[in-house]
Amino acid sequence: MVPTLLGWMLLLMPVGWALQSALSLDDTQMLYEAGAFGVAAFVIMNVLLAVPPTVGVALGVEARRLDERRLGTIGVAANAVAAVWFVLGPVLAALFG
């Protein structure tokens, strides 16, 4: 699911650009800088960005349940790291940056 995350990000990029344009933001501004609608768009984009790692963790847990412990653990760990990096990073930047 980690490679799927990269493809998913490529699909979400035009959505983010469209949201920035609709909220009258320039390229250097973040969605959450546009008030309540911007915060809502930011939350929706982060939820959408969390879909592939969440599915990857679920598949890894299922693999562990089906006695494929090593690959399941690798899948859970890789997808958890991807979720933290790509989802929690922007949220922390919004809160503290």
C-alpha positions in Angstrom: 0.0 0.0 0.0 3.0 2.4 0.4 3.4 2.7 -3.4 -0.4 3.1 -3.7 0.0 6.1 -1.3 2.2 7.8 -3.8 -0.2 7.3 -6.6 -3.1 8.4 -4.4 -1.1 11.6 -3.6 -0.8 12.2 -7.3 -4.6 11.9 -7.7 -5.2 14.2 -4.7 -2.8 17.0 -5.9 -5.3 18.4 -8.5 -8.0 18.3 -5.8 -5.8 20.3 -3.5 -5.0 22.8 -6.2 -8.7 23.2 -7.0 -9.5 23.8 -3.3 -6.7 26.4 -3.1 -8.1 28.1 -6.2 -11.7 27.9 -4.9 -10.6 29.4 -1.6 -8.6 32.2 -3.3 -5.3 31.0 -1.9 -1.9 31.4 -3.7 0.6 28.6 -4.0 2.4 29.4 -0.8 -0.6 29.4 1.5 -2.0 26.4 3.2 -5.7 25.4 3.2 -6.2 26.0 6.9 -5.3 29.7 6.4 -8.7 30.3 4.6 -10.9 30.2 7.6 -13.6 27.6 8.4 -13.9 26.3 4.9 -10.2 26.0 4.6 -10.0 24.0 7.8 -12.8 21.8 6.6 -10.9 21.2 3.3 -7.7 20.6 5.2 -9.4 17.9 7.4 -11.0 16.3 4.3 -7.7 16.2 2.4 -6.0 14.6 5.4 -8.7 12.0 5.8 -8.4 11.1 2.1 -4.6 11.0 2.5 -5.0 8.5 5.4 -7.0 5.9 3.3 -4.1 3.9 1.7 -2.0 3.6 5.0 -5.1 2.6 6.9 -6.0 -0.1 4.4 -2.3 -1.2 4.4 -2.4 -1.6 8.2 -5.6 -3.5 8.0 -4.2 -5.8 5.4 -1.0 -6.3 7.5 -3.1 -7.2 10.5 -5.1 -9.7 8.4 -1.9 -11.2 7.1 -0.6 -11.7 10.7 -3.9 -13.3 11.5 -3.5 -15.7 8.6 -0.1 -16.8 10.0 2.1 -14.7 7.7 3.7 -13.0 10.7 6.8 -11.6 9.2 5.2 -10.0 6.1 2.3 -8.8 8.1 4.5 -7.1 10.6 6.5 -5.4 7.9 3.3 -4.2 6.3 1.9 -2.9 9.5 5.1 -1.1 10.3 5.7 0.4 6.9 2.1 1.7 6.6 2.1 3.0 10.1 5.2 5.0 9.4 3.7 6.3 6.1 0.5 7.3 8.0 2.5 9.2 10.6 4.8 10.9 8.1 2.2 11.9 5.5 -0.8 12.6 7.8 0.4 13.5 11.2 3.1 15.8 9.8 0.8 18.3 8.1 -1.5 18.2 11.1 1.3 19.1 13.5 2.5 21.8 11.1 -1.0 23.3 11.1 -1.2 23.2 14.9 2.3 24.5 15.7 3.6 26.1 12.6 
